[in-house]
Amino acid sequence: MRNKTKAVRLTALLAGLAMTVAACGDDGGGSGSGDLSGESFTVGSKEFTEQLIVGSMAIQVLEDAGAEVEDKTGLVGTETVRTALTAGEIDLYWEYTGTGWTSHLGHDGTEAPDDPQELFDKVAEEDLAKNKIKWFALASFENTYAIATTAERANELGTTTLSDYAEVANSNPADASLCAATEFLTRSDGWPGVEKTYGFNLPTSEIVEVDLGLVFDQVPSGEECSFGEVFSTDGRIPANDMTLLEDDKGFFVKYNLAMTADAQVFEQSPELEEIFTPIAEALSTETMQDLNAQVDEEGLPPEEVAQAWLEDNGFLG
């Protein structure tokens, strides 16, 4: 929720003067120089590790720019956080382009552009026109859905691709048992679409609904399932000697991170793009895997991990 006063125009003027002065003596640091003094924002995020990290990054850089920030990160489920944005309960949150294409705009995942920039452009244009949601600050890394198993099991079953997995699911479903979160099992760009695209129908008796983090306990042990849903940037994949099955038919949409905001909020504070774009561009796949692993494997708080990375890369202070 946004609280603006008549002082906004004065704030914007002062910010402009400050930027002019800074241009003469700036040392070229990595952070954006947007001044948000006197402004307030409510930041949301989803509930999984990566979202908690980038959500904390958003809070910290906004506060560093002088804004007051209300923390509403950790909302459970895509629909919940998106509804919070469209209802004005939050002002901005990091979303994924593939989610925008399928879940928010209702398109078939198979019709999504393969090029990340093209997908971003189409989602941004349509979401702004239809829903008054502004997309900006596209990240270079992609965090797509994937199906994973242990390297040893993949070798034993001969499953290196999802087509290989489909053959196992059709011939011996027990060997293809799956652990996955509820959202993935119900989303059109999740499990239903995988089954349709690859031509199989795994019996419900071989599907175990779990919290996403438990996949990394269950799949390596093989007690409940042999395969599991993961996000491709999860640091626990290499930590548990797991391997991703190749999406050889290209079903999964590109899921590049980008910031989404209420269009009116963005119009009132265009400095947001200047602040968040350098951060998004600095977040590579390897970086995100490392940050996720620091939380999930080393047990560090997301806020601490976010702060350390921001400071190390010159985005704070």
C-alpha positions in Angstrom: 0.0 0.0 0.0 1.4 3.3 -1.0 1.2 6.5 1.0 2.0 9.6 -1.0 1.5 13.3 0.0 1.7 16.6 -1.7 5.3 16.7 -0.8 6.0 14.1 -3.5 6.6 16.8 -6.1 9.1 18.5 -3.9 10.8 15.1 -3.2 11.0 14.4 -6.9 12.6 17.8 -7.5 15.1 17.4 -4.7 15.9 13.9 -6.0 16.5 15.3 -9.5 18.9 17.9 -8.0 20.7 15.3 -6.0 21.2 13.1 -9.1 22.6 16.1 -10.9 25.1 16.8 -8.2 25.9 13.1 -7.9 26.7 12.9 -11.6 29.7 15.3 -11.0 31.2 13.2 -8.2 29.8 9.7 -8.5 32.4 6.9 -8.3 30.5 4.6 -10.7 29.4 2.2 -8.0 27.0 -0.7 -8.9 23.9 0.5 -7.1 21.2 2.7 -8.6 21.2 6.3 -7.4 17.4 6.7 -7.1 16.3 8.8 -4.1 13.1 7.6 -2.5 13.3 9.7 0.7 9.8 10.2 2.2 8.1 7.5 0.1 6.7 4.2 1.4 6.3 0.8 -0.2 4.9 -2.6 0.7 7.0 -5.4 -0.6 5.7 -8.9 -1.1 7.2 -12.3 -2.1 6.3 -15.9 -2.4 7.3 -18.3 0.4 10.2 -20.4 -1.0 13.9 -19.7 -0.4 14.7 -17.8 -3.6 11.8 -15.5 -3.2 12.6 -14.8 0.4 16.1 -13.8 -0.6 15.2 -11.5 -3.5 12.3 -10.1 -1.5 14.7 -9.2 1.3 17.0 -7.6 -1.3 14.1 -5.4 -2.5 13.3 -4.3 1.1 16.9 -3.5 1.9 17.7 -1.5 -1.3 14.5 0.5 -0.9 15.3 1.3 2.7 18.8 2.2 1.6 17.3 4.7 -0.9 15.4 6.4 1.9 12.0 4.8 1.6 9.9 3.3 4.4 9.1 -0.3 3.7 6.4 -2.7 5.0 7.5 -6.3 4.8 4.8 -8.7 3.5 7.2 -11.3 2.1 6.6 -15.0 2.5 3.0 -15.1 1.1 2.1 -18.6 0.3 1.5 -19.4 -3.3 1.6 -17.5 -6.6 -2.1 -16.7 -6.6 -1.9 -15.2 -3.1 0.9 -12.8 -3.8 -0.4 -11.8 -7.3 -3.8 -11.1 -5.8 -2.2 -8.9 -3.1 -0.5 -6.9 -5.9 -3.6 -6.4 -8.0 -5.7 -5.6 -4.9 -3.2 -2.9 -3.7 -2.2 -4.8 -0.6 1.4 -4.8 -1.8 3.2 -2.5 -4.2 5.7 -4.7 -5.8 7.3 -8.2 -5.8 9.7 -10.3 -7.9 7.8 -12.6 -10.4 8.8 -14.9 -13.2 8.1 -14.3 -16.8 6.8 -17.8 -17.4 4.4 -17.5 -14.6 3.2 -14.2 -16.0 2.6 -15.8 -19.4 0.7 -18.9 -18.2 -0.8 -18.2 -14.8 -1.5 -14.4 -14.9 -2.3 -14.0 -18.6 -3.7 -17.5 -19.3 -1.6 -18.4 -22.3 -0.6 -22.0 -23.2 3.0 -22.7 -22.2 3.7 -24.3 -25.5 3.0 -21.0 -27.3 5.5 -19.0 -25.2 8.4 -17.4 -27.0 11.7 -19.2 -26.5 13.7 -16.0 -26.3 13.7 -14.7 -22.7 13.7 -11.0 -23.8 10.8 -11.6 -26.3 8.8 -13.4 -23.6 9.4 -10.6 -21.2 8.4 -7.9 -23.7 5.1 -9.7 -24.6 4.2 -10.3 -20.9 5.1 -6.8 -19.9 3.1 -5.2 -22.7 0.0 -7.4 -22.2 0.0 -7.2 -18.4 0.3 -3.5 -18.4 -2.6 -3.1 -20.9 -4.9 -5.5 -19.2 -4.1 -5.4 -15.5 -2.1 -2.2 -15.0 0.9 -4.2 -13.8 4.4 -2.9 -14.7 7.2 -5.4 -15.4 10.8 -4.1 -15.3 14.3 -5.1 -14.2 14.6 -8.4 -16.1 17.2 -10.8 -14.6 19.7 -12.8 -16.7 19.0 -16.1 -14.8 16.2 -18.5 -15.4 14.6 -20.5 -12.7 12.4 -23.0 -14.4 10.5 -26.0 -13.2 12.4 -29.2 -13.6 12.2 -32.9 -12.7 15.2 -34.3 -10.9 16.5 -37.6 -9.6 19.8 -38.8 -8.2 22.6 -39.3 -10.7 22.9 -43.0 -9.7 19.2 -43.6 -10.3 19.2 -41.7 -13.6 22.0 -44.0 -14.7 20.2 -47.2 -13.5 16.9 -46.3 -15.2 18.4 -44.7 -18.3 16.5 -41.5 -17.7 18.4 -38.4 -19.0 15.3 -36.7 -20.6 11.7 -36.3 -19.8 10.9 -38.6 -22.8 12.9 -41.3 -21.1 11.0 -40.6 -17.9 7.7 -41.0 -19.8 8.7 -44.4 -21.0 9.4 -45.5 -17.5 6.1 -44.0 -16.3 4.2 -46.0 -18.9 6.0 -49.3 -18.5 6.7 -49.4 -14.8 4.9 -46.5 -12.9 6.4 -47.5 -9.5 9.9 -46.7 -10.8 8.6 -43.2 -11.8 7.1 -42.2 -8.5 7.1 -38.5 -8.0 7.3 -36.0 -5.0 6.0 -32.5 -5.8 4.3 -29.5 -4.2 0.6 -29.0 -4.6 1.0 -25.9 -6.8 3.1 -27.7 -9.4 0.6 -30.6 -9.5 -2.3 -28.4 -10.3 -0.8 -25.6 -12.5 -1.3 -25.9 -16.3 2.4 -25.1 -16.8 3.3 -27.8 -14.2 2.5 -31.5 -14.0 -0.7 -31.7 -16.0 1.1 -30.1 -18.9 4.1 -32.4 -18.6 1.9 -35.5 -18.7 0.0 -34.2 -21.8 3.1 -33.1 -23.7 5.1 -36.3 -23.0 2.2 -38.8 -23.4 1.8 -40.5 -20.0 -0.5 -40.5 -17.0 1.2 -41.4 -13.7 -1.2 -43.0 -11.3 -2.1 -40.9 -8.3 -0.8 -43.7 -6.1 2.7 -42.9 -7.3 2.5 -39.2 -6.6 3.3 -37.8 -3.2 2.4 -34.2 -2.3 5.1 -32.7 -0.1 6.5 -29.3 0.8 9.0 -28.5 -1.8 12.0 -28.7 0.6 11.2 -32.3 1.4 11.9 -33.3 -2.1 15.6 -33.2 -1.3 15.1 -35.7 1.6 12.7 -38.0 -0.2 14.3 -38.4 -3.6 17.9 -39.2 -2.5 16.5 -41.7 0.0 14.1 -43.2 -2.5 11.7 -44.1 0.4 8.7 -42.2 -0.9 9.6 -41.3 -4.5 12.3 -41.7 -7.1 11.9 -38.3 -8.8 10.9 -34.9 -7.7 9.9 -31.4 -8.7 12.6 -28.8 -8.3 13.5 -25.3 -9.3 16.5 -25.2 -11.6 18.4 -22.7 -9.5 18.0 -24.6 -6.2 21.4 -25.0 -4.6 20.4 -28.3 -3.1 20.4 -30.0 -6.5 24.3 -30.3 -6.7 24.6 -30.6 -2.9 22.5 -33.8 -3.0 24.2 -35.2 -6.2 21.0 -34.9 -8.1 20.6 -34.3 -11.8 17.9 -32.6 -13.9 16.1 -34.4 -16.7 16.3 -32.6 -20.0 13.1 -31.1 -21.1 13.7 -32.4 -24.6 10.3 -31.3 -26.0 10.7 -27.8 -24.6 7.5 -27.9 -22.5 8.6 -25.7 -19.6 8.3 -22.0 -20.2 11.3 -19.7 -19.6 11.1 -18.3 -16.0 13.3 -15.3 -15.8 13.0 -13.2 -12.7 11.7 -9.6 -13.1 10.2 -7.0 -10.8 6.4 -6.4 -11.0 4.7 -3.3 -9.6 1.4 -1.5 -9.6 1.7 0.7 -12.7 0.6 3.8 -10.7 3.3 3.2 -8.1 5.9 2.9 -10.9 4.7 6.0 -12.6 5.0 7.9 -9.3 8.5 6.5 -8.6 10.3 5.7 -11.9 13.5 5.6 -9.9 12.5 2.0 -9.1 13.8 0.9 -12.5 17.1 2.6 -11.9 17.4 0.9 -8.5 16.4 -2.7 -9.4 17.8 -3.1 -13.0 21.5 -3.4 -11.9 20.6 -5.9 -9.3 18.6 -8.0 -11.7 21.4 -8.0 -14.2 24.0 -9.1 -11.6 22.0 -12.2 -10.6 23.3 -15.1 -12.6 22.2 -18.7 -12.4 25.4 -19.6 -10.5 24.9 -16.7 -8.1 21.3 -17.6 -7.3 22.2 -21.3 -6.8 24.9 -20.2 -4.3 22.6 -17.8 -2.5 19.9 -20.5 -2.2 22.4 -23.0 -0.9 23.6 -20.6 1.8 20.0 -20.7 3.2 19.0 -24.3 2.5 22.3 -26.1 3.1 24.1 -23.8 5.5 21.1 -22.6 7.4 21.8 -18.8 7.1 18.8 -16.5 7.3 17.6 -15.2 3.9 17.9 -11.6 5.1 21.6 -12.1 6.1 22.4 -13.8 2.7 20.7 -11.0 0.8 22.5 -8.2 2.8 25.9 -9.8 2.4 25.5 -10.1 -1.4 24.1 -6.6 -1.8 27.0 -5.2 0.2 29.6 -7.3 -1.6 28.3 -6.0 -4.9 28.0 -2.4 -4.0 24.2 -2.1 -3.9 24.0 -0.8 -0.3 25.5 2.2 1.3 
